[in-house]
Amino acid sequence: MLDLLIRGGLIIDGSGNPGFYGAVAVEDERVRILRGDTAGIEARRVIDATGRVVCPGFIDMHAHSGLVILAEPQHEPKVRQGITTELIGIDGNSYAPFHSHDDFLKFVQINSGLDGNPRLPGRWFTVEQYLDMFTRRVAVNIAYVVGNSPLRIGAVGWGDRPATRDEMANQKALLRTAMEEGAWGMSTGLDYPPGSYADTAGNRGRSTSPTPTCATASATSSSIPSARPSTSAGAATSPSTSRTSTTARPRRAAPAACSVWWRTRATAAWT
C-alpha cells in the first residue's frame, strides 16, 4: 500500500516537457509518477488534485531566512507557496563563521531589517555547527553560501580599510574551511557593511585561492540539480510532509570547479 497518492492533477515534472495528467505516488520516501488508471491502487492517504497542478517544489535562490527559519521551523509563508529549497547567505550577509559571539550579535543587529532578529534556539560558531541547526529541524532544504562580511569580520574586523596581504590570506583560509564544512560558494554584497568596505579587487582576490568560489551577484548555473525535499509536491506540499531528509554529514573536499557550487543538503533525489 502506498503512503500517499496524488491523482487527477496536471503533472509538471520539471523536465521542460509539456504537462500531462497522471498520479504521483509516495512510498517509503520515494516519489513515482504513475500513468493510466489508478482506481485500483490503494494508499493510506489520497489527495484529489483535480483542477490543480502537481509539480516538484520550487527553489528560492535568494532567501533572507537564515535566522527566521530557525525560530519558525515550519516556515509556512514559503512552504504554502510550494517552496521546498532555499539558498541562504546571500548579499554577503551570512551568519557563520563567527568566532566571536559578540561580533555575531552585532552583525545580526545591523542586518535585522533584512533578516530579522528572532529568538534563536541555540548558539553556533562554525559553518558546520550552523548547518547542523537546520538538519531534520526545518521544513525546507537549505543550500548555504558564506558571505564576504563574516569573512572580513573574522580576518580584518569592522574597520573601513583595505585588507592587508596577511588578512586576505586569513580570509581565504576561513573560506576554505567554510566550504569544507558544507558551504557551496561565497556571496558578495558591497552595499552592506562591513563587506562594503572591501573593493571588488579584494573579493576577486579571495576567489583566487585553491578553493574555487562564486559570488551570488554574478554566478549562474545552466542546470540546477533536482532535489526531493518533501514527500508531496507543488500545491500539495505541507509543513508536515516537507521535512529535510539529511543525515550526518562527513567533511568533504572543496569542489573542483565553480560549476558545481550549488547543492542542497538533502540526500534523496527525485526518482
C-alpha positions in Angstrom: 0.0 0.0 0.0 1.3 3.5 -0.9 1.8 6.1 1.8 0.3 8.9 -0.4 -1.4 9.1 -3.8 -2.0 12.4 -5.5 -4.2 11.9 -8.6 -6.3 13.8 -11.1 -3.9 16.8 -11.4 -1.8 18.2 -14.3 1.7 17.0 -13.7 4.6 19.3 -14.5 7.7 17.2 -13.8 10.3 19.9 -14.1 12.0 18.4 -17.2 10.7 21.1 -19.5 8.3 18.7 -21.2 4.6 19.6 -21.6 2.3 18.8 -18.6 0.3 15.6 -18.6 -2.4 14.1 -16.5 -1.4 11.3 -14.1 -0.8 10.5 -10.5 2.1 10.9 -8.1 2.8 8.1 -5.7 4.8 8.3 -2.5 6.1 5.1 -0.8 9.0 4.8 1.7 10.2 8.3 1.0 10.4 7.7 -2.8 8.3 9.5 -5.4 7.0 7.9 -8.6 4.8 9.1 -11.4 2.0 6.8 -12.4 0.2 6.9 -15.7 -3.0 5.3 -16.7 -5.9 4.2 -14.5 -5.1 4.4 -10.7 -8.6 3.5 -9.5 -7.4 0.1 -8.1 -4.3 1.5 -6.3 -4.6 1.7 -2.5 -2.9 4.4 -0.4 -3.1 5.4 3.2 -3.8 9.0 2.1 -5.3 10.0 -1.2 -5.4 13.7 -2.5 -7.7 14.6 -5.3 -5.7 17.2 -7.3 -8.4 17.7 -10.0 -8.1 21.2 -11.4 -4.7 21.7 -9.9 -1.1 21.5 -10.9 1.3 18.9 -9.3 4.9 19.7 -9.6 8.3 19.5 -7.8 8.9 22.0 -5.1 10.2 25.4 -6.1 13.7 26.7 -5.3 14.1 30.2 -3.8 17.6 31.2 -5.0 17.6 34.5 -2.9 16.2 33.9 0.6 16.7 36.1 3.7 15.6 33.4 6.0 18.9 32.2 7.5 17.8 33.2 11.0 14.0 33.4 10.9 13.5 29.8 9.8 15.4 28.6 12.9 12.8 30.5 15.1 9.8 29.4 13.0 10.9 26.0 11.5 7.6 25.2 9.8 8.3 28.1 7.5 4.7 28.3 6.4 4.9 31.5 4.3 7.3 29.8 1.9 6.0 26.2 2.2 2.5 27.3 1.4 3.8 28.8 -1.9 5.4 25.4 -2.8 9.0 26.4 -2.0 10.9 23.4 -0.7 14.6 24.5 -1.1 16.2 27.9 -0.2 19.6 29.4 -0.9 20.6 31.4 2.2 23.7 33.5 2.9 23.1 35.9 0.0 24.2 39.5 -0.4 27.4 38.9 1.5 25.3 38.6 4.7 25.6 35.2 6.3 25.7 34.0 9.9 28.7 31.7 10.0 31.6 31.5 10.7 31.8 33.8 13.7 34.4 33.1 16.3 33.2 35.9 18.5 29.6 35.7 19.7 29.7 39.5 20.3 30.6 40.0 16.6 27.7 37.7 15.7 25.2 39.6 17.8 26.4 42.9 16.4 26.1 41.6 12.8 22.6 40.3 13.5 21.6 43.7 14.8 23.0 45.6 11.8 21.1 43.3 9.3 17.9 42.9 11.3 16.0 45.0 8.8 16.8 42.4 6.1 17.0 39.1 8.0 15.1 39.8 11.3 16.4 39.4 14.8 14.4 36.4 16.1 15.0 34.5 19.3 17.3 31.7 18.2 17.3 28.1 19.5 21.0 27.9 20.2 24.5 29.1 19.5 27.0 28.3 16.8 30.4 29.5 15.7 31.4 27.4 12.7 29.6 26.7 9.4 29.3 23.0 10.3 27.6 23.9 13.6 25.3 26.4 11.8 24.2 23.9 9.2 23.5 21.3 11.8 20.9 23.7 13.3 18.8 23.0 10.2 19.3 19.3 9.9 16.0 17.5 10.4 14.6 20.6 12.2 13.2 22.8 9.4 10.6 22.3 6.8 12.7 23.0 3.7 16.1 22.1 2.3 18.9 24.6 2.8 21.8 25.4 0.5 24.3 27.8 2.0 26.8 30.3 0.7 29.1 32.1 3.0 29.0 35.9 2.8 32.1 38.1 2.4 31.1 40.1 5.5 31.7 37.4 8.2 35.0 36.5 6.4 36.1 40.1 6.6 35.0 40.5 10.2 36.9 37.3 11.2 40.1 38.4 9.5 40.0 42.3 9.3 37.5 43.4 11.9 34.9 46.2 11.4 37.2 48.9 10.1 36.8 50.7 6.8 40.2 50.0 5.2 41.7 47.6 2.7 42.7 44.2 3.9 46.4 43.5 4.2 48.0 40.6 2.4 48.1 38.5 5.6 44.4 39.4 6.3 43.5 38.4 2.8 45.2 35.1 3.3 43.3 34.6 6.5 40.0 35.2 4.7 40.9 32.6 2.1 41.6 30.2 4.9 38.3 30.9 6.5 36.6 30.4 3.2 38.3 27.1 2.6 37.2 25.8 6.0 33.7 27.1 5.4 33.4 25.2 2.2 34.9 22.0 3.6 32.2 22.2 6.3 29.3 22.5 3.9 29.2 25.9 2.2 28.9 25.8 -1.5 30.1 29.2 -2.5 30.7 32.7 -1.5 28.3 35.6 -1.8 29.2 39.3 -2.0 27.2 42.3 -1.0 29.0 45.6 -1.5 26.1 47.7 -0.1 26.2 46.3 3.4 28.9 47.0 6.0 31.5 45.8 6.8 31.5 43.8 3.5 31.0 47.1 1.7 34.5 48.2 2.9 36.1 45.7 0.6 36.6 46.6 -3.0 35.8 44.3 -6.0 39.5 43.5 -6.4 39.6 42.3 -2.8 36.7 40.0 -3.4 38.3 38.7 -6.6 41.4 38.1 -4.6 39.5 35.8 -2.3 38.3 33.7 -5.2 41.9 33.1 -6.5 42.6 30.7 -3.6 42.8 26.9 -4.3 39.2 26.7 -3.2 37.1 27.8 -6.2 34.3 30.2 -5.3 31.5 32.0 -6.9 29.7 35.2 -6.0 25.9 35.1 -6.0 25.9 38.5 -7.6 27.3 37.0 -10.8 27.2 33.2 -10.6 24.8 31.3 -12.8 24.2 27.7 -13.4 22.9 26.1 -16.6 21.4 23.2 -14.8 20.1 23.1 -11.2 20.2 19.6 -9.7 16.8 18.4 -8.8 16.1 17.6 -5.1 13.3 15.9 -3.3 12.8 17.9 -0.2 9.3 16.6 0.6 7.0 13.7 0.1 4.5 15.7 -1.8 4.8 18.4 -4.5 3.6 21.7 -5.6 0.1 22.6 -4.3 0.1 19.5 -2.2 3.2 20.4 -0.1 2.6 20.9 3.6 4.8 21.6 6.6 4.2 18.2 8.0 5.5 16.4 4.8 8.2 18.8 3.9 11.0 17.9 6.3 14.5 17.6 5.1 15.9 14.2 4.8 19.5 14.9 5.8 21.9 12.6 7.6 25.2 13.0 9.4 27.5 14.9 7.0 31.2 13.8 6.7 33.7 16.5 6.0 34.4 16.8 2.3 37.0 18.2 0.0 36.3 21.5 -1.8 34.5 21.2 -5.2 36.7 21.1 -8.3 35.1 23.9 -10.2 32.6 26.8 -9.8 30.1 25.0 -11.9 29.2 22.7 -9.0 29.0 25.4 -6.4 25.3 24.8 -5.7 23.8 21.8 -3.9 21.2 21.2 -1.3 21.8 19.3 2.0 19.2 16.7 1.1 20.4 13.1 0.4 17.4 11.9 -1.6 16.7 12.8 -5.2 13.6 12.7 -7.4 13.1 9.2 -8.9 
